[in-house]
Amino acid sequence: MTDIQGTVEAVWRIEGAQVVATLARVTGDLGLAEDLAQEAVADALTQWPESGVPRNAGAWLTAVAKRRAIDTWRRQDRLRERYRTMAHELSETTEDEWQPIEDDVLRLVFTACHPVLSREAQVCLTLRVVSGLTTEEIARIMLVPVPTVQARITRAKKTLAASRVPFQAPEPAEWSARLSGVLGVVYAVFTEGYAATSGERWIRPDLALEALRLGRVLARLLPREPEVHGLVALMEFQASRFGARTAGDGSPVLLADQDRSRWDRAQIRRGQAALALADEVGRGRASYALQAAIAECHAVARSVEETDWDRIVLLYEALGRVAPSPVVELNRAVAVSMATGPASALRIVDRLSCAGQLRGSHLLPSVRGELLAQLGRTEEARSELVTAAGLARNEREAEVLRAKAARL
């Protein structure tokens, strides 16, 4: 049963977003689609131990969920026309005909990012439905308590249902009102894949590559939107390092220790092309393009020492004005430490600490510990790194922090 459960979880990670997206398109109800998909997963846990795992597990889940939808509509004695249409489609569909429709997932993201929802609700709902992240993982990404995430998701589903939001791609005139939320969700999914907030894996390439795929689809859909190209550039640059970010045993390899010959140069060139396109169609760089420019500085440098840290500091200062956040300021502190030394950087970090920002996150004590170590304040550094390891939810990251503390 444990093996089957692991198989079902793996299938859901890979196919879940597509299954829900297809069901939402067919039923026109996002909440119902997610419920049907979860019921199909429960059926898989009980049936697959005896029948075996089907050759196309995603098609199996979708077909089972569609049959459940038909049963539901029959019992409720409504939506008969939709029932007949869906039943006809189901009777003509075999597992061999299953073809994931790329636009279904993007349509799901646009639906969840409907303007009737707050930006926070858009992100929470989409991360839960599209990426399959747990409420605990979403809470850590958004730096809010778990009950807050749960409440936002529940309210979002009720709001969509009450507003009778159909599952359909919005008209072009509606895209701009949703684009900011869509981009935020795509990047949040990529970030979770690039550096997992929990679990035993340092990176989750499946999530990151799905986000990059969605970004590329968006760039084809909206070729004149500079921030779409900026986000694609950022993800291309970051993803180019995947081959060097982990050792053979899955343990993290930090930037300073990475074998840069293993970075994907073709992907770096795609990132540069996307950033150039963002500059061509835009009127100055906004948040994602600025982050992409920072990532480009790392991507083209032959070593940490040869990185243009002064330029990175300037770019972080610009980013802090365009999209201020404590994480941006913390990253600026790291760049300042490389450009001018740890003392000035520590003052930035201490201001964040005094303001109570990033409380409960491992990020601030981990950076503070590094800076204190560079200043020779060993005992304080060790204490900060131990604190950071205790706060880190990703076991691989916690191991790195504990090892640093031990070396001190």
Secondary structure as GFF3:
##gff-version 3
##sequence-region A 1 408
A	DSSP	alpha_helix	2	27	.	.	.	ID=ss1
A	DSSP	alpha_helix	30	51	.	.	.	ID=ss2
A	DSSP	alpha_helix	57	76	.	.	.	ID=ss3
A	DSSP	alpha_helix	80	92	.	.	.	ID=ss4
A	DSSP	three_ten_helix	95	97	.	.	.	ID=ss5
A	DSSP	alpha_helix	102	112	.	.	.	ID=ss6
A	DSSP	alpha_helix	119	130	.	.	.	ID=ss7
A	DSSP	alpha_helix	135	142	.	.	.	ID=ss8
A	DSSP	alpha_helix	146	162	.	.	.	ID=ss9
A	DSSP	alpha_helix	172	194	.	.	.	ID=ss10
A	DSSP	alpha_helix	205	221	.	.	.	ID=ss11
A	DSSP	alpha_helix	226	239	.	.	.	ID=ss12
A	DSSP	three_ten_helix	242	244	.	.	.	ID=ss13
A	DSSP	three_ten_helix	255	257	.	.	.	ID=ss14
A	DSSP	three_ten_helix	260	262	.	.	.	ID=ss15
A	DSSP	alpha_helix	265	281	.	.	.	ID=ss16
A	DSSP	alpha_helix	287	300	.	.	.	ID=ss17
A	DSSP	alpha_helix	309	322	.	.	.	ID=ss18
A	DSSP	alpha_helix	326	340	.	.	.	ID=ss19
A	DSSP	alpha_helix	342	354	.	.	.	ID=ss20
A	DSSP	alpha_helix	363	374	.	.	.	ID=ss21
A	DSSP	alpha_helix	378	391	.	.	.	ID=ss22
A	DSSP	alpha_helix	395	407	.	.	.	ID=ss23
###
